[in-house]
Amino acid sequence: MRELFLGKPSHWALWVIICVVLYAAGDVHMHVRWFSWFLGLILLLSTASVLYIVLTYRPGDRITRDPFDEP
């Protein structure tokens, strides 16, 4: 399974959290009723996700299946 799911389990958990939050927002029709708040939520989720992944990345972690070509 480690070859199938690359990355840390916390990064995969982050994906699940994002899906749950977006499902909840869609369930209350947030994208129709409170569009400005919905956009803020999207920006907040994306910014927090990128920061979390960048801050928890350690050199040497495997992030792709194929190695990068060395120049």
C-alpha positions as CSV (number, residue, x, y, z in Angstrom):
1,M,0.0,0.0,0.0
2,R,2.9,2.3,0.6
3,E,3.7,2.2,-3.2
4,L,0.1,3.0,-4.0
5,F,-0.4,5.9,-1.5
6,L,2.6,8.1,-1.5
7,G,3.0,10.7,1.1
8,K,2.3,11.0,4.8
9,P,-0.9,9.7,6.4
10,S,-1.6,13.2,7.8
11,H,-1.6,14.6,4.2
12,W,-4.2,12.0,3.2
13,A,-6.2,12.9,6.4
14,L,-6.1,16.5,5.3
15,W,-7.7,15.4,2.0
16,V,-10.5,13.8,4.0
17,I,-11.0,16.9,6.2
18,I,-11.2,19.1,3.1
19,C,-13.8,16.8,1.5
20,V,-15.9,16.8,4.7
21,V,-15.8,20.6,5.0
22,L,-16.7,21.1,1.4
23,Y,-19.5,18.5,1.6
24,A,-20.9,20.3,4.7
25,A,-20.8,23.7,2.9
26,G,-22.6,22.3,-0.1
27,D,-25.2,20.6,2.1
28,V,-26.3,23.9,3.5
29,H,-26.1,25.5,0.0
30,M,-23.3,27.9,1.2
31,H,-22.2,28.4,-2.4
32,V,-25.6,29.9,-3.2
33,R,-26.7,31.7,0.0
34,W,-23.4,33.1,1.2
35,F,-21.1,33.1,-1.8
36,S,-18.6,35.5,-0.3
37,W,-18.2,33.4,2.8
38,F,-17.9,30.3,0.6
39,L,-15.0,31.9,-1.4
40,G,-13.4,32.8,1.9
41,L,-13.7,29.2,3.0
42,I,-12.1,28.0,-0.2
43,L,-9.2,30.4,0.1
44,L,-8.7,29.5,3.8
45,L,-8.7,25.8,3.1
46,S,-6.3,26.0,0.2
47,T,-3.9,28.4,2.0
48,A,-3.9,26.3,5.2
49,S,-3.5,23.1,3.2
50,V,-0.5,24.4,1.2
51,L,1.1,25.8,4.4
52,Y,0.6,22.5,6.3
53,I,2.1,20.4,3.5
54,V,5.1,22.8,3.0
55,L,5.8,23.1,6.7
56,T,5.6,19.3,7.3
57,Y,7.8,18.4,4.3
58,R,11.2,17.1,5.2
59,P,14.1,16.8,2.7
60,G,14.3,13.3,1.4
61,D,10.6,12.6,1.6
62,R,9.3,10.7,-1.5
63,I,6.6,12.8,-3.2
64,T,6.5,11.3,-6.7
65,R,6.7,7.8,-8.2
66,D,9.4,8.6,-10.7
67,P,12.6,10.3,-9.6
68,F,13.3,13.7,-10.9
69,D,16.1,13.9,-13.5
70,E,19.3,15.3,-12.1
71,P,20.7,18.1,-14.2
